[in-house]
Amino acid sequence: MSNRRDRRAGYRRTVAVAAALLLGALAGVSPPAQAADRAFVNGSFESGLTGWKQFGVGGNTVTTEKASDGSTSLKIADGSTETGTGLETAGTASTPAMQVVAGASYTAFAKFWVDEEATPQLYLRFYDANGGYLTSAITAFSGTRGGWSPIRVTGTAPTGSAFMSVLPYSSGGSKGTFYVDEVAVSNQGESVYVGAQVDAGQVNASTFGIGTDQNKVYGVFTGSSDTTNNPAKLATVDVDTNAVVDTPQKLPGAAGGWAATTATDGSVYVGTYHNAGLYRYLPGTKSLISLGSAVPESKESYVWDLAPGRGGRIYGGTYNTAGFFSYAPGDPGDTITTVGSVPFWPGKTYVRALAFDPESGQTGHTGRTFLGVGTPAALLSYDRDSGKTYDITVGGHADEATVGGMTWTGNRLFVVWGSGKLSVLRVDENANGVPSAVEEATFANSALTVAPARDGKVYVMSSNQLKVYDIANPGAGLTGVTDGAGQPIGTFLTVNSLGWVQMKATSLPGETLVVVGHGSDGKSYLFKYNPTTNWSETREIAGAPLLAMDISAIGTGPDGRIYSGGFLTGGIGVYQPIRGDAAEITPDAPTRRGVTQAETITTQGSRMYIGAYPHAKVYEYDPARPWNCPRQGNAVLRCTGLPESNPRELPLDLGSKDNYQDRPYAITTGGGKLFVGTVPKSNSHRGALTVANLDGSAAEVKVDFVPDQSVVSLVYLNGKLYGGSSIRGGLGVEQKPTQSCAEFFVYDPVTKQKTVPSPCLGRSALADKITAITALAEVGGKIWGIGEGYLFVYDPATNKVTSVESILDINYDNGIYEDAKLLTIPQDTANVYGLAGDTLFKINRSTRKLTVLDTNVGAEHLASDSWGNLYYTKNHRLYRFTP
């Protein structure tokens, strides 16, 4: 089942800070976020001493003896206690390097490598407009000697300030040698936007042209939820050249799209998210028309599927409330018509798949539409003339959550269930016109759609191989297509459409089958197969729009870099702290491909663990080794469980039918074990805790570890595992929890016993029915947690929850997968830092008083770098806040 960004959807949330804690706190809320890192010339000394000038005795040099970043650093050798020496950032002949605003605060950062004798300092120096010195802020080195340690200094520009400089310095009265690297500066006390982190050119919906455009593919390329600056785009692809032609069209208001179809009049229609929008594109005039919300009277967020009807009409289905609609040019008011009630079928949230039979019934009949709804899955037949709807669900699929896709072709209905099973159905009608379905064949591991029938045969992509089904001989099953050497023909793609084209620029005879899809490398491809010649190829779509992706998770690597996961398209972005450029949409570093959508990124020792959707995959990554995801067959990069793969997928098998897990939101290690908390797949409430060896072996998957709940937060301390749950289940039932409150639990990996110290956190008046505990952290030997807007503290020594108090006014109607985050930084031992409900804050460890640092609607996730800077995300943007 496809990804959707709804872990923070479907619930009510308010973000006002609790009144008792607001007094005096909001005065510190920062102004709007600044754009980009401050430019800093040659902070890693890779260009010698460019941008610097000697200070004091001087004689300082650039060396390759040591380097924290790159291959060089600054060496300051102070041989006398009588004099001082250092190096200051240089500007013009008369003024220092960097402009400042009087009254604003700034922080300078560096890495020092200090010998046993030296006692260096880091200065931030302020100057007036004429270059006259005003004052300095100073921090003395207190880190670990004999290795690289971060150092920072913060100062406020005094009245009259115009410029500032940075000075690493060894003062008179001390001597010794130290090295300096990674010097940078930042505004202090405000959020700084440091750019997009992950990009992709991924097509998630496509349709084929007809008539003179029959060798064209129209694809929807995913953007981000910043639909003003980075919306999804519709691109036209020439099948002969494998390239985008014409300028891709922006889809205003749309982050992406799962649905596309071509009407009988040649119009191309696209259905999108999160606006549940419908768009019409006219290939002849290359014009795009926004038709508005597909079901405006309801709170829909997705158009899931579109199907062409007769006479230029199209039909569509939606999610959150299972809307069904139709549209044709010339309809009254030229508006979209909602069919039936909302939801279209009682108790459902999805109209997930559609197919249209134009030949059904008697002469003059306007056809019937088949609908796949959920959850759980059901098949419906809708008669447009009578307005009647019939349930034609076949037996044997009671455990299916959804219908993934449907195609009517060859007088058969091809249904792909959410599990990937393909059913071939014959739909009969009795004398009264009441339909019923007969399952003629069923197969496993199918793509969500099949090709239109040709000569009684239907081509299917199954288990990455092209196979063919003979409608007249269903007992023969699916026959794999092979090349002249008997090798399977296929491609490693996530398929979104199959169609037939007459190639114009080649000598291939007859029609050629074209499969449109994308790889786990975030790129889009065409797979082509000519059945007459048995020729095939897979080619990347050239010129595909490369768009910034929403960020699904962030984490700090052991190398100090900030790693980001790409929502939907997957991939990992890497940001070197305070080294970003000013690009709005383009990431600083190339996106690392081959990993699907990250739900959590965590570091344990020298290794990183990436929990990814779908199928709850967990990857182990060693950043000291090159990123290496091997190619699969003739297609794309994909990180696997092979030893040479880095990241390497661990053999946990969480997404199997028996385990049925989908999203790993919590990962930690301890006592030589790996612990993973997961959200189940669609139509299930049964999350899991998995305990395995660090290499993923000997995994114990404890399904339903917290009855009918997901496990979404974990922390390990002194031989015990502490966890938090959410009443929110898998997609499709996420709005229908069976439990009323989340649980905080303690698990002993040795005895394998779970205890719940305070069921429902004591059901106190303050914490009545907390529905999700999404943040846990070790603070001074105790466990701190946040559930909704409540902070609780657990003392392992007494096995008691010692306090539960309201800190933020946040409510989740039906639980949530993630929101609140907590962390500590070594630079500030007096406070704990967190993010929840769009609010970045700190909490005093002693008084537990909350102070708001910043608010940013849509803020998610939290990480910190080695200097103590905080990072959070909003859509495709990564922000840094220097406390």
Salt bridges, closest charged atoms under 4 A:
ASP6 OD2 - ARG4 NH2 3.25
ASP37 OD1 - ARG880 NH1 2.46
GLU65 OE2 - LYS75 NZ 3.17
GLU88 OE2 - ARG125 NE 3.32
GLU117 OE2 - LYS175 NZ 3.97
GLU182 OE2 - LYS111 NZ 3.45
ASP199 OD1 - ARG593 NH2 3.01
ASP226 OD2 - ARG877 NH1 2.74
ASP238 OD2 - LYS216 NZ 3.85
ASP246 OD1 - LYS286 NZ 2.97
ASP265 OD2 - ARG280 NH2 3.62
ASP331 OD1 - ARG313 NH2 2.85
ASP357 OD2 - ARG368 NE 3.02
ASP383 OD2 - HIS365 NE2 2.83
ASP385 OD2 - HIS365 NE2 3.37
ASP428 OD1 - ARG426 NE 3.09
GLU429 OE2 - ARG368 NH1 2.90
GLU439 OE2 - HIS397 NE2 2.85
GLU440 OE1 - ARG412 NE 2.84
GLU440 OE2 - ARG426 NH1 3.25
GLU511 OE1 - ARG454 NE 2.63
GLU537 OE2 - LYS528 NZ 3.23
GLU537 OE1 - ARG539 NH1 3.72
ASP550 OD2 - ARG5 NE 3.72
ASP559 OD2 - ARG561 NH1 3.91
GLU584 OE2 - ARG877 NH2 2.81
GLU599 OE1 - ARG7 NH1 3.48
GLU599 OE2 - ARG663 NH1 2.82
GLU620 OE2 - ARG607 NE 3.97
GLU620 OE1 - ARG648 NH2 3.53
ASP622 OD2 - ARG607 NH1 3.49
GLU700 OE1 - LYS702 NZ 3.48
GLU700 OE2 - LYS752 NZ 3.16
ASP704 OD2 - ARG686 NH1 3.33
GLU805 OE2 - ARG848 NE 2.62
ASP813 OD1 - ARG12 NE 3.91
GLU818 OE2 - ARG7 NE 2.60
GLU818 OE1 - LYS821 NZ 3.37
GLU818 OE2 - HIS861 NE2 3.05
ASP819 OD1 - ARG8 NH2 3.71
ASP838 OD1 - ARG8 NH2 3.36
ASP838 OD2 - ARG13 NH2 3.06
GLU860 OE1 - ARG5 NH2 2.27
GLU860 OE2 - ARG7 NE 3.91
GLU860 OE2 - ARG8 NH1 3.64
